Amino acid sequence: MHPLIENLVKLQAVELDRARIAQAIRQLAPEVAQAEAALATAQRDASDASAALSREESLRTRLEREIESHRQKAARVRAQQNSVTSPAQADAIEHELAFAQAEIERLENDELLSLERSDAYETTLAAARARVESHAATLDTTRASVARRQVEFDQELAVLAAERETLRPAIEPDILVRFDRISGSRGTGLARVENQQCIGCRMGVRPQIWNELREGQLLTCDSCGRLLYWDPAFAPLPSPSKAPQPAPAHAARSAVPKSQQAGD
């Protein structure tokens, strides 16, 4: 393989590694954000349960006051029973006592229901606080992991940047410009040809192009526009039942790619 093609292959591998690492780095922030969101949800659940408990406590305090008020009223009404002078007065007192007792029973039932709700809220609060602790620990672990991986990624990028700066000057400027342009639009600027097919777009190449590629030329895919090359290391092994095929007439020659051959 010609040194120019080797350098392009290496450069593309470097660029793909840089893209992979850049994508991985972009995923770091969402990991932290997801852990933060889970913790915030647990904290909100705990806060809601705590607020609900406070409301129930306030409700029971009010109910106790109302119950006590009705008991005092009933006591005053009973005290008037000794001074009753007519059946009408007796009926009125009985009516007031019955009303007070009914209100006391209703308020006591409301208080019991409030206690039952408080029990449920306490269970919810305990579970929410446990989730808060768990998610807080997960967030700390995630932040530490993200920080560690960020350092590792930065180190990998530094190595790749150094290799990239070594490779790019070794490539012909016009070829490098085309490689960068195609990579920007296609994701990759270089594609190997296997079995007369561009592995970048999976389209076949013409026989003449196939022969020239096997001679070591750097050409262009008519379909996707990528720079094409052939690597003998990926050539299929000959079948044991068949005699080895002769190499192309000019395969031994180190073919320097021509601008018109790799041209648009």
C-alpha positions in Angstrom: 0.0 0.0 0.0 1.3 3.4 -0.9 2.4 5.6 2.1 -0.1 8.3 1.2 -2.9 5.7 1.4 -1.5 4.4 4.6 -1.5 7.8 6.1 -5.0 8.5 5.0 -6.1 5.2 6.6 -4.4 6.1 9.8 -5.8 9.6 9.7 -9.4 8.3 9.2 -8.9 5.9 12.2 -7.8 8.9 14.3 -10.7 11.0 13.2 -13.2 8.2 13.9 -11.7 7.7 17.4 -11.9 11.5 18.0 -15.6 11.5 17.0 -16.3 8.5 19.2 -14.7 10.1 22.2 -16.4 13.4 21.5 -19.8 11.5 21.4 -18.9 9.8 24.7 -18.0 13.2 26.3 -21.4 14.5 25.2 -23.1 11.7 27.1 -21.3 12.6 30.4 -23.4 15.6 31.1 -26.8 13.8 30.6 -25.6 11.1 33.0 -25.2 13.7 35.7 -28.4 15.4 34.8 -30.3 12.2 35.0 -28.9 11.4 38.4 -29.7 15.0 39.5 -33.3 14.7 38.2 -33.8 11.4 40.1 -32.6 13.0 43.3 -34.7 16.1 42.8 -37.8 13.9 42.2 -37.1 11.9 45.4 -36.6 15.2 47.3 -39.8 16.6 46.0 -41.7 13.4 47.0 -40.3 13.7 50.5 -41.2 17.3 50.7 -44.7 16.6 49.5 -45.2 13.8 52.1 -43.8 16.0 54.9 -46.1 18.9 53.9 -49.1 16.5 53.8 -48.2 15.3 57.3 -48.1 18.9 58.5 -51.5 19.6 57.0 -53.0 16.6 58.8 -51.5 17.7 62.1 -53.0 21.1 61.6 -56.3 19.6 60.7 -56.4 17.4 63.9 -55.5 20.4 66.0 -58.5 22.3 64.6 -60.7 19.2 65.0 -59.7 18.9 68.7 -60.6 22.5 69.3 -64.0 22.0 67.6 -64.6 18.8 69.6 -63.8 20.5 72.8 -66.0 23.5 71.9 -69.0 21.1 71.4 -68.3 19.3 74.6 -68.3 22.5 76.6 -71.5 23.6 74.9 -73.1 20.2 75.7 -72.0 20.6 79.4 -73.6 24.0 79.6 -76.8 22.7 78.1 -76.9 19.8 80.5 -76.5 22.2 83.4 -79.7 23.9 82.2 -81.7 20.7 82.5 -82.3 21.3 86.3 -84.1 24.6 85.5 -86.4 23.2 82.9 -90.0 24.4 83.5 -91.8 23.1 80.4 -91.8 20.2 77.9 -90.8 22.7 75.1 -87.7 23.7 77.0 -86.8 20.0 77.6 -87.2 19.2 73.9 -85.0 22.1 73.0 -82.3 21.0 75.4 -82.5 17.4 74.1 -82.2 18.7 70.5 -79.1 20.8 71.4 -77.5 17.8 73.2 -78.2 15.5 70.3 -76.7 18.0 67.8 -73.6 18.5 69.9 -73.1 14.7 70.3 -73.5 14.2 66.5 -71.0 16.9 65.8 -68.5 15.4 68.3 -68.9 11.9 66.7 -68.5 13.4 63.2 -65.4 15.4 64.2 -63.9 12.3 66.0 -64.4 10.3 62.8 -62.7 13.0 60.8 -59.8 12.9 63.3 -59.6 9.1 63.0 -59.4 9.4 59.2 -56.7 12.0 59.5 -54.7 9.7 61.7 -55.0 6.9 59.0 -53.9 9.3 56.3 -50.9 10.4 58.5 -49.9 6.8 58.9 -49.9 6.4 55.1 -48.0 9.7 54.6 -45.4 8.6 57.2 -44.8 5.4 55.2 -44.5 7.5 52.0 -42.1 9.9 53.7 -39.9 7.1 55.0 -39.7 5.6 51.5 -39.0 8.9 49.9 -36.2 9.7 52.3 -34.7 6.4 51.6 -34.8 7.2 47.9 -33.2 10.6 48.6 -30.3 8.9 50.3 -29.9 6.3 47.6 -30.1 8.9 44.8 -27.7 11.2 46.6 -25.2 8.4 46.8 -25.8 7.5 43.1 -25.2 11.2 42.2 -21.9 11.3 44.1 -20.8 8.1 42.4 -21.9 9.4 39.0 -20.1 12.7 39.4 -16.9 10.9 40.4 -17.2 8.5 37.5 -17.8 11.3 35.0 -14.9 13.3 36.3 -12.6 10.2 36.0 -13.8 9.4 32.5 -13.4 13.0 31.5 -9.8 12.9 32.5 -9.3 9.7 30.6 -11.0 11.1 27.5 -8.9 14.2 27.6 -5.8 12.1 27.7 -6.9 10.0 24.8 -7.8 13.1 22.8 -4.3 14.6 23.5 -2.7 11.4 22.1 -4.9 11.5 19.1 -4.3 15.2 18.5 -0.6 14.6 18.5 -0.9 11.7 16.0 -3.3 13.8 13.9 -0.8 16.7 13.7 1.9 14.2 12.6 -0.2 12.6 9.9 -1.9 15.6 8.2 1.4 17.3 7.0 2.4 14.0 5.4 -0.7 14.0 3.1 -0.8 16.0 -0.1 -2.8 19.2 0.5 -5.3 18.8 -2.3 -6.0 15.2 -1.2 -6.3 16.4 2.4 -8.8 19.1 1.5 -11.0 16.6 -0.4 -10.7 14.1 2.5 -11.8 16.8 5.0 -14.7 17.9 2.8 -16.0 14.4 2.2 -15.6 13.4 5.9 -17.6 16.5 6.9 -20.5 15.5 4.7 -20.3 11.7 4.8 -18.7 11.0 8.2 -15.8 9.3 6.5 -13.7 10.4 3.5 -12.0 7.2 2.7 -13.4 3.8 1.9 -11.8 0.4 1.2 -13.0 -1.6 -1.8 -13.7 -5.3 -1.3 -14.9 -7.7 -4.0 -15.3 -4.7 -6.4 -17.6 -3.0 -3.9 -17.2 0.3 -2.0 -17.7 -0.5 1.7 -18.7 3.1 2.3 -21.9 3.0 0.2 -22.0 -0.7 -0.8 -22.1 0.2 -4.5 -20.0 -1.7 -7.1 -17.1 -0.2 -8.9 -16.4 -0.5 -12.6 -13.9 -3.2 -13.7 -11.4 -0.6 -14.9 -11.5 1.2 -11.5 -11.2 -2.1 -9.8 -8.1 -3.0 -11.7 -6.5 0.4 -11.1 -7.3 0.2 -7.4 -5.5 -3.2 -7.2 -2.5 -1.5 -8.8 -2.3 0.8 -5.8 -4.1 3.9 -7.1 -6.3 6.2 -5.0 -9.5 6.9 -6.9 -13.0 8.2 -6.3 -16.3 6.3 -5.8 -18.7 7.3 -8.5 -21.6 6.8 -6.1 -20.7 8.4 -2.8 -17.6 10.4 -3.7 -15.3 8.9 -1.1 -11.7 8.3 -1.9 -11.2 4.6 -2.7 -8.3 2.3 -2.1 -7.6 -1.4 -2.1 -5.8 -3.2 0.7 -4.3 -6.5 -0.3 -4.4 -7.6 3.4 -8.1 -7.9 3.1 -8.1 -9.8 -0.2 -9.8 -13.2 0.2 -7.5 -16.3 0.3 -7.5 -18.4 -2.9 -9.6 -21.5 -2.8 -7.4 -24.7 -2.2 -9.0 -26.3 -5.2 -7.9 -23.5 -7.5 -4.5 -22.4 -8.6 -3.4 -19.0 -7.2 -4.4 -16.1 -9.5 -1.6 -14.0 -10.9 -1.3 -10.5 -9.4 -2.2 -7.5 -11.6 0.6 -6.6 -14.0 1.5 -3.4 -12.1 0.6 -4.5 -8.5 4.3 -4.5 -7.5 4.6 -0.9 -8.5 4.1 1.7 -5.8 1.5 3.8 -7.6 1.6 7.5 -6.6 -2.0 8.7 -6.8 -2.5 11.3 -9.5 -4.7 14.3 -9.0 -6.8 13.6 -12.0 -7.3 10.0 -10.8 -8.7 11.1 -7.5 -10.3 14.1 -8.9 -14.0 15.1 -8.7 
